[in-house]
Amino acid sequence: MLGNALIGLREGLEASLVVSILVAFLVRTDRRRELPKVWLGVGVAIAISVGVTLALTLSQQALTFEAQEALGGSLSIIAVGFVTWMIFWMRRVGRTIAAELEGGLEKAIAMGSVAVVVMAALAVGREGLETAVFFFAAAQAAGETTGPLIGFLLGIAVAVVLAYLIYRGAVTLNLGTFFTVTGVLLVFVAAGILAYGVHDLQEAGILPGLYTLAFDVSAAVPADSWYGTLLKGIFNFSPQTTVLEAVVWVLYVGIVLTLFLRTPRRREAPAPGGSTDTADTRA
């Protein structure tokens, strides 16, 4: 639940800020008549993202056990690739995203109504599709039915409220620090999902070493204990971890976290008001 709440908060805030930038630009330039088209595009993006999540869930249920494990493992690895790209992308281009979005919207308005809808759908849809795949993989890793969904929805709700308050100038948030901290946390969440994906592929018979354990601490950390559940929910920690799972977890965290922290942090944040203000100025 907590891991999915983090996913919902991080991805939801990024998508909400994108919408805020587009809306603020139209309001500031006195083109409110274009707002319904932007909202239509946002609605299309949300519908597609929800549809992808449902399609993944339904398609998995119709497969054999081995095929389910193969699909789940493959999607977990794809999801990790998405989130890895996302945290580096936001760290690098966050200070110019407002200008890029406004320029794209200006061109779309000149092209016509359909272009505005498509532009808004693509701007939000990228975040939505990443979120859909990553949430599906995280929910599968959590092994629950309602906890991941509740956590994810709570994260999304908090992100929407927070983005609205930033847009209205009611709160000031250092977005640079926020995305850095959540980026570090997501590295560990992604590492757990990657390890889970490897385990799925081992169960599907695609990767070897299913019964070669790196450690077994199930006696000290029972899977049904509160701390075992907490570690599972946040970091996808498994008391019985194979050697291959442990190796990919350590390699991913060691490489990605090092590169992430060494990447220059964006000096400016996307400002819903349309300018690229510093990260701790009021949006």
C-alpha positions in Angstrom: 0.0 0.0 0.0 2.8 2.5 0.9 4.8 1.7 -2.1 1.8 2.2 -4.4 0.9 5.4 -2.6 4.4 6.7 -3.4 3.9 5.7 -7.1 0.5 7.5 -7.1 1.9 10.6 -5.4 4.9 10.9 -7.6 3.3 10.2 -11.0 0.1 11.9 -10.0 1.9 15.1 -9.1 3.9 15.1 -12.4 0.7 14.7 -14.4 -1.2 17.3 -12.3 1.6 19.8 -12.8 1.5 19.2 -16.6 -2.3 19.9 -16.5 -1.7 23.0 -14.3 0.9 24.4 -16.7 -1.5 24.0 -19.7 -4.5 25.5 -17.8 -2.5 28.4 -16.4 -1.1 29.2 -19.8 -4.5 29.5 -21.4 -5.9 31.5 -18.5 -2.9 33.9 -18.6 -3.2 34.4 -22.3 -6.9 34.9 -22.1 -7.8 31.8 -24.2 -10.2 30.1 -21.8 -12.3 28.9 -24.8 -9.5 26.3 -25.3 -9.9 24.9 -21.8 -12.6 22.3 -22.6 -10.4 20.9 -25.3 -7.5 20.5 -22.9 -9.8 18.8 -20.4 -11.1 16.5 -23.1 -7.6 15.5 -23.9 -6.9 14.9 -20.2 -10.0 12.7 -20.0 -8.9 10.7 -23.0 -5.5 10.1 -21.5 -7.0 9.0 -18.2 -9.4 6.6 -20.0 -6.6 5.1 -22.0 -4.5 4.6 -18.9 -7.3 2.9 -17.0 -8.1 0.8 -20.0 -4.5 -0.4 -20.2 -4.5 -1.4 -16.6 -7.8 -3.3 -17.0 -6.6 -5.0 -20.1 -3.4 -6.2 -18.4 -5.3 -7.5 -15.5 -7.9 -9.4 -17.6 -5.4 -10.8 -20.1 -3.3 -12.2 -17.2 -6.3 -13.9 -15.7 -6.9 -15.8 -18.9 -3.4 -17.3 -19.0 -1.8 -20.5 -17.6 0.3 -20.2 -14.5 3.6 -20.3 -16.5 2.3 -17.7 -19.0 1.1 -15.5 -16.1 4.5 -15.6 -14.5 6.2 -14.8 -17.8 3.9 -11.9 -18.5 4.1 -10.6 -15.0 7.9 -10.8 -15.0 8.2 -9.2 -18.4 5.9 -6.3 -17.4 7.8 -5.8 -14.1 11.0 -5.3 -16.0 9.3 -3.0 -18.5 7.8 -1.0 -15.6 11.3 -0.6 -14.0 12.6 0.7 -17.3 9.8 3.2 -17.4 10.3 4.5 -13.9 14.1 4.6 -14.3 13.7 6.7 -17.4 11.1 8.9 -15.7 13.1 9.9 -12.7 16.2 10.8 -14.8 14.1 12.6 -17.3 12.3 14.7 -14.7 15.6 15.5 -13.0 17.2 16.8 -16.2 14.4 18.6 -18.0 12.2 19.8 -15.2 13.4 23.3 -15.4 12.4 23.6 -19.1 9.2 21.6 -19.1 6.9 24.6 -18.7 8.3 26.4 -21.8 8.2 23.2 -23.8 4.5 22.5 -22.9 3.5 26.1 -23.6 5.3 26.1 -26.9 3.6 22.8 -27.9 0.2 24.1 -26.9 0.7 27.3 -28.8 1.4 25.4 -32.0 -1.6 23.1 -31.3 -4.0 26.0 -31.0 -2.8 27.3 -34.3 -3.4 24.0 -35.9 -7.0 23.6 -34.6 -9.2 22.0 -32.0 -8.2 18.4 -32.7 -4.6 19.2 -32.3 -5.2 20.8 -28.9 -7.0 17.7 -27.7 -4.3 15.4 -29.0 -1.5 17.5 -27.5 -3.1 17.5 -24.1 -3.8 13.8 -24.3 -0.2 13.0 -25.3 1.2 15.3 -22.6 -0.8 13.6 -19.8 -1.0 10.2 -21.5 2.8 9.6 -21.2 2.6 9.9 -17.5 -0.6 7.8 -17.4 0.8 4.9 -19.4 3.9 4.8 -17.3 1.8 4.8 -14.2 -0.5 2.1 -15.5 2.3 -0.4 -16.2 4.2 0.5 -13.0 1.1 0.2 -10.9 0.2 -3.1 -12.4 3.7 -4.5 -11.7 3.7 -3.1 -8.2 0.3 -4.5 -7.4 1.3 -7.9 -8.7 4.4 -7.8 -6.6 2.5 -6.8 -3.5 0.3 -9.9 -3.8 -2.8 -8.2 -2.5 -6.2 -7.3 -3.9 -7.2 -4.0 -2.4 -4.2 -2.6 -0.5 -2.2 -1.6 -3.6 -5.3 0.0 -5.2 -6.2 1.9 -2.1 -2.6 3.2 -1.6 -2.4 4.2 -5.3 -5.6 6.1 -5.2 -4.7 7.9 -2.0 -1.4 8.9 -3.6 -3.2 10.2 -6.7 -5.7 12.1 -4.5 -3.0 13.8 -2.5 -1.1 14.7 -5.7 -4.2 16.3 -7.2 -4.9 18.3 -4.1 -1.3 19.4 -3.8 -1.1 20.4 -7.4 -4.2 22.5 -7.1 -2.9 24.2 -3.9 0.3 25.0 -5.8 -1.6 26.3 -8.7 -3.7 28.6 -6.5 -0.7 29.8 -4.6 -1.9 28.4 -1.3 1.3 26.4 -0.7 4.9 26.6 -1.6 6.7 23.4 -2.4 10.4 22.9 -3.2 9.7 20.7 -6.2 13.4 20.0 -6.8 13.8 18.5 -3.4 10.5 16.7 -3.6 11.4 15.0 -6.9 14.9 14.2 -5.6 13.6 12.5 -2.4 10.8 10.6 -4.2 13.3 9.6 -6.9 15.6 8.0 -4.4 12.7 6.2 -2.8 11.4 5.0 -6.2 14.8 3.6 -7.0 14.4 1.2 -4.1 10.7 0.4 -5.0 11.8 -0.2 -8.6 14.6 -2.5 -7.4 12.1 -4.6 -5.5 9.8 -4.8 -8.5 12.8 -5.8 -10.7 13.7 -8.6 -8.3 10.1 -9.7 -8.2 10.1 -9.7 -12.0 13.2 -11.9 -12.1 11.5 -14.3 -9.6 8.4 -14.5 -11.9 10.6 -15.4 -14.8 12.4 -18.0 -12.7 9.0 -19.6 -11.8 8.1 -19.5 -15.5 11.2 -21.5 -16.2 12.7 -18.7 -18.4 15.5 -17.9 -15.9 17.4 -20.5 -13.8 18.1 -20.6 -10.1 14.6 -20.7 -8.6 15.8 -22.9 -5.7 19.2 -21.4 -5.3 18.7 -19.1 -2.4 21.0 -16.2 -1.4 19.4 -16.2 2.1 16.4 -17.4 4.0 15.3 -15.2 6.9 11.7 -16.3 7.0 12.1 -17.4 10.7 13.3 -13.9 11.7 11.1 -12.0 9.3 7.9 -13.9 8.9 6.0 -12.8 5.7 2.8 -12.4 7.7 4.3 -10.2 10.4 3.7 -6.4 10.4 7.4 -5.7 9.7 7.5 -8.4 7.0 4.4 -6.9 5.4 5.9 -3.4 5.6 9.1 -4.5 4.0 7.2 -6.3 1.3 4.8 -3.4 0.6 7.5 -0.8 0.3 10.6 -2.6 -1.0 9.1 -5.9 -2.1 11.5 -7.6 0.3 11.2 -11.4 0.2 12.4 -13.5 3.2 13.4 -16.1 0.8 15.5 -14.5 -2.0 17.2 -16.3 -4.8 20.8 -15.5 -5.7 19.7 -14.0 -9.0 17.1 -11.8 -7.3 19.7 -10.5 -4.9 22.3 -9.8 -7.6 19.9 -7.8 -9.8 18.6 -5.8 -6.7 22.1 -4.9 -5.6 23.3 -4.0 -9.1 20.2 -1.9 -9.9 20.4 0.1 -6.7 24.1 0.5 -6.8 24.2 1.7 -10.5 21.0 3.6 -10.8 21.2 5.4 -7.4 24.8 6.4 -8.0 24.0 7.8 -11.4 20.8 9.5 -10.1 22.6 11.3 -7.3 25.4 12.3 -9.6 23.1 13.8 -12.2 22.9 17.6 -11.8 19.6 18.5 -10.1 17.3 20.8 -12.0 17.6 24.3 -10.8 14.1 25.3 -11.7 10.8 23.6 -11.4 7.8 23.5 -13.7 5.6 26.4 -12.7 1.9 26.2 -13.3 1.9 30.0 -13.8 3.8 29.4 -17.0 7.3 30.7 -16.1 10.3 28.6 -15.0 10.6 29.9 -11.5 13.1 28.5 -9.0 12.0 25.3 -7.2 11.1 27.1 -4.0 9.1 30.0 -5.4 5.4 30.0 -5.3 3.9 28.4 -8.4 
